[in-house]
Amino acid sequence: QVQVVESGGGSVQAGGSLRLSCICFGDTLSNFVVGWFRQAPGKERESVGFIGVSGIFKSYADSMKGRVTISRDDAANTVWLQMNSLKPEDTAVYYCTIGPRDREYDWWGQGTQVAVSS
């Protein structure tokens, strides 16, 4: 059974950084596109970005461009979301998801909370 587990969330002040991790269990991560999403209280879930199977292609949401980097280490079955210059509006639960391609995600993690204070 495939499982996706996020970690690394926490509380930071505006301007700070966090690195979230996503580990895949039960399958080989190299087979999958990996996406990051977030959901703030009272808002719909939105995409943060994704990384392609090769790790070469990456795409980021306009709201996060220049402040986030997604990277992967398939040998470790792990993907990271590095977030810098965090803003209070980045406060949300962040989710990792994997699938055969972008917008076709099959497995989701439980989420990790990120709280940014001003």
Helices and strands as residue ranges (DSSP letters): E 3-7, E 10-13, E 18-25, G 29-31, E 33-39, E 46-51, E 58-60, E 68-73, G 74-76, E 78-83, G 88-90, E 92-99, E 107-108, E 112-117
